[in-house]
């Protein structure tokens, strides 16, 4: 689910993260809804 969304964005390099930042933030919000905040934020920082 969420990992599939990240794969669909095709993020392989740091500049891909910048290009897709708003998408990633929306995905991060979904993760926060599913998990405690410490799990939700540890992977993205």
N, CA and C atoms as a LAMMPS dump frame, in Angstrom:
ITEM: TIMESTEP
0
ITEM: NUMBER OF ATOMS
135
ITEM: BOX BOUNDS ff ff ff
-5.0000000000000000e+02 5.0000000000000000e+02
-5.0000000000000000e+02 5.0000000000000000e+02
-5.0000000000000000e+02 5.0000000000000000e+02
ITEM: ATOMS id mol type element x y z
1 1 1 N 0.837 -1.204 0
2 1 2 C 0 0 0
3 1 3 C 0.876 1.26 0
4 2 1 N 1.324 1.645 1.156
5 2 2 C 2.082 2.897 1.256
6 2 3 C 3.421 2.756 0.555
7 3 1 N 4.087 1.62 0.737
8 3 2 C 5.36 1.425 0.038
9 3 3 C 5.147 1.407 -1.463
10 4 1 N 4.011 0.858 -1.916
11 4 2 C 3.717 0.872 -3.347
12 4 3 C 3.616 2.308 -3.855
13 5 1 N 2.984 3.174 -3.081
14 5 2 C 2.867 4.576 -3.494
15 5 3 C 4.238 5.213 -3.643
16 6 1 N 5.135 4.898 -2.718
17 6 2 C 6.478 5.469 -2.793
18 6 3 C 7.196 4.924 -4.024
19 7 1 N 7.031 3.632 -4.288
20 7 2 C 7.661 3.04 -5.47
21 7 3 C 7.114 3.668 -6.74
22 8 1 N 5.812 3.922 -6.774
23 8 2 C 5.189 4.532 -7.951
24 8 3 C 5.793 5.906 -8.222
25 9 1 N 6.145 6.634 -7.172
26 9 2 C 6.772 7.94 -7.352
27 9 3 C 8.163 7.816 -7.963
28 10 1 N 8.745 6.635 -7.897
29 10 2 C 10.052 6.4 -8.501
30 10 3 C 11.175 7.12 -7.776
31 11 1 N 11.149 7.058 -6.459
32 11 2 C 12.142 7.784 -5.671
33 11 3 C 13.382 6.922 -5.478
34 12 1 N 14.461 7.341 -6.102
35 12 2 C 15.733 6.621 -5.988
36 12 3 C 16.853 7.528 -5.518
37 13 1 N 16.726 8.807 -5.769
38 13 2 C 17.8 9.764 -5.496
39 13 3 C 17.248 10.894 -4.634
40 14 1 N 18.111 11.616 -3.925
41 14 2 C 17.634 12.724 -3.087
42 14 3 C 16.796 13.742 -3.859
43 15 1 N 17.168 14.045 -5.099
44 15 2 C 16.383 15.045 -5.835
45 15 3 C 14.976 14.547 -6.158
46 16 1 N 14.792 13.22 -6.226
47 16 2 C 13.445 12.692 -6.431
48 16 3 C 12.57 12.994 -5.222
49 17 1 N 13.179 12.956 -4.036
50 17 2 C 12.424 13.263 -2.82
51 17 3 C 11.943 14.71 -2.874
52 18 1 N 12.822 15.619 -3.282
53 18 2 C 12.424 17.024 -3.365
54 18 3 C 11.296 17.216 -4.37
55 19 1 N 11.412 16.571 -5.526
56 19 2 C 10.387 16.719 -6.563
57 19 3 C 9.04 16.21 -6.088
58 20 1 N 9.049 15.181 -5.264
59 20 2 C 7.814 14.521 -4.843
60 20 3 C 7.458 14.816 -3.392
61 21 1 N 7.977 15.923 -2.861
62 21 2 C 7.846 16.176 -1.427
63 21 3 C 6.393 16.235 -0.973
64 22 1 N 5.537 16.91 -1.733
65 22 2 C 4.143 17.024 -1.287
66 22 3 C 3.468 15.654 -1.276
67 23 1 N 3.769 14.827 -2.278
68 23 2 C 3.245 13.461 -2.277
69 23 3 C 3.73 12.701 -1.043
70 24 1 N 5.023 12.821 -0.759
71 24 2 C 5.587 12.109 0.394
72 24 3 C 4.945 12.578 1.689
73 25 1 N 4.667 13.867 1.784
74 25 2 C 4.047 14.359 3.016
75 25 3 C 2.64 13.803 3.166
76 26 1 N 1.917 13.665 2.044
77 26 2 C 0.587 13.069 2.126
78 26 3 C 0.685 11.612 2.56
79 27 1 N 1.677 10.892 2.019
80 27 2 C 1.887 9.504 2.424
81 27 3 C 2.252 9.442 3.905
82 28 1 N 3.089 10.372 4.348
83 28 2 C 3.472 10.388 5.76
84 28 3 C 2.247 10.608 6.648
85 29 1 N 1.315 11.457 6.197
86 29 2 C 0.085 11.661 6.972
87 29 3 C -0.699 10.359 7.074
88 30 1 N -0.751 9.597 5.975
89 30 2 C -1.439 8.309 6.019
90 30 3 C -0.774 7.38 7.026
91 31 1 N 0.547 7.375 7.048
92 31 2 C 1.271 6.514 7.984
93 31 3 C 0.969 6.938 9.417
94 32 1 N 0.938 8.236 9.673
95 32 2 C 0.628 8.709 11.027
96 32 3 C -0.747 8.235 11.456
97 33 1 N -1.677 8.174 10.508
98 33 2 C -3.02 7.722 10.837
99 33 3 C -3.033 6.235 11.195
100 34 1 N -2.063 5.488 10.662
101 34 2 C -2.039 4.045 10.874
102 34 3 C -1.174 3.613 12.054
103 35 1 N -0.181 4.401 12.403
104 35 2 C 0.818 3.993 13.382
105 35 3 C 1.044 5.094 14.41
106 36 1 N 1.618 4.734 15.55
107 36 2 C 2.035 5.764 16.508
108 36 3 C 3.042 6.713 15.861
109 37 1 N 3.065 7.957 16.277
110 37 2 C 3.922 8.968 15.644
111 37 3 C 5.394 8.578 15.56
112 38 1 N 5.925 7.888 16.556
113 38 2 C 7.351 7.565 16.496
114 38 3 C 7.666 6.642 15.323
115 39 1 N 6.761 5.72 15.008
116 39 2 C 6.958 4.865 13.837
117 39 3 C 6.733 5.649 12.553
118 40 1 N 5.764 6.532 12.593
119 40 2 C 5.385 7.234 11.374
120 40 3 C 6.474 8.165 10.885
121 41 1 N 7.206 8.761 11.815
122 41 2 C 8.149 9.79 11.384
123 41 3 C 9.577 9.287 11.301
124 42 1 N 9.88 8.149 11.923
125 42 2 C 11.288 7.749 11.98
126 42 3 C 11.852 7.434 10.602
127 43 1 N 11.059 6.913 9.692
128 43 2 C 11.595 6.488 8.394
129 43 3 C 11.833 7.653 7.455
130 44 1 N 11.145 8.768 7.644
131 44 2 C 11.193 9.826 6.63
132 44 3 C 12.241 10.883 6.957
133 45 1 N 12.76 10.894 8.161
134 45 2 C 13.729 11.936 8.524
135 45 3 C 15.136 11.523 8.163
